[in-house]
Amino acid sequence: MPPPDTIAAVKGFRDVLPDESRRWRALEEAAERVFTCYGFGEIRLPVVERTELFARSLGETTDIVEKEMYSFADRDETGLTLRPEATAGVVRAYLESGLAQSDPSARLYYRGPMFRRERPQRGRYRQFYQIGAEVLGRDDPLADAELLVMLDRYLAGVGARATRLELNSVGDRVCRPVYRERLREFGRAHLAGLCPDCHRRLERNPLRMLDCKVESCQEIMARAPVAADSLCEGCRAHLAQVRTLLEQERVAYAMNPRLVRGLDYYCRTAFEVVAGGLGAQNAVGGGGRYDGLVAALGGPDVAGVGFALGLERLAMVAPEVEAEAPGPTALILPLDAQAVGPALALATRLRDGGLAVGLEPAGRSLKALLRIADRRHARLAVILGEEELRARRATVRDLVQHQDRRQVLPLDAGGPELVRALQAMIGGGQ
Ligand code: AMP
């Protein structure tokens, strides 16, 4: 428990401490490695955008825009919002930077915090982090398939256990209105059993009824018509080709005819990565095709497809990623006050050479210091006492192997020589 007088973080906002952030970094670095192989470049976006960007891109009837955005008026009254997701920002940047003209088929990935005022629970926060990728300017099924192969390889690469890719097509501007009408008819026939939110969704955005978390609604919607039965010829062919390509690349997936994405602009391919063991918040990521979005934001009629993964949830399903904190290569232990200066000089030279080196304060017994070195998982203990200073040679003990073997490190050697000597001790002990 923190002391009573401290100031707590805001509800739904949390700190990411080194044990967790080390794992996040590994997930981010893996994303960079894999996504780069698929031709993606990183885009760093602002956290704040104009409110109208989200109102226009996500649609006024989505939960996010209706009740989850952190919006405020700037001092000059401009309506601003902390981004709840990044696709809208990517498209804005794509148009604003001129990429839409110079490189219409752009591949961009991003990572960073998103903000939604949802009810916090395990795996759901008000500030959370996403890694996402967007392909703009491609309406062919190959683009969807490539993106999904990349996602599959990334998840496998980070050891994301027991995740499943679910796939669906939600139709396009030709056939989606037909499906929407069929859902509306179904909803009207079952009105009595649907929750008040679904009553609203029925008129404004009936696809969202499929997404409702209320159990009685889910039971009813399990019998609702599925999009697959209403797809037009173009959407059918697109889906069939995506599936053929995924099967060719041995990407495991399951069709989920009730999968819809919460956001209005999705069309055709929709997918989600779900995981067991996460409880109610079982979606690790999701995405799909959004062919109308660029035009809706004032750009040319250019297609897009992308996904976003939640880093908090990804870290939960990839437990092995960087699970162990690496201890310092060497921990320098000055035994008394005279050894402090030489200890820092030694540490600096080794750190300049790229080694992870710990440094303890003086004034404790050798036994106590060695216990600390053990707790810090140091590989080598470098002891600097009176005798060592006189001889100008530190005593080195290997704490992991050959624990009885003592070696020495000449204190007056140059940095590179010191680094080589320590590396040889580690290498030689293995
Ligand atoms: P979405 O942008 O809603 O499609 O979400 C994509 C992914 O972001 C989800 O599958 C989650 O992993 C993650 N995510 C969305 N909202 C939250 C949240 N409030 N807290 C934590 N992760 C979230």
Residues whose N, C-alpha, C, O or C-beta is under 5 A from the ligand:
A	BS01	AMP	E85 E118 G123 R124 Y125 F128 A283 V284 G285 G286 A308 L309 G310 R313
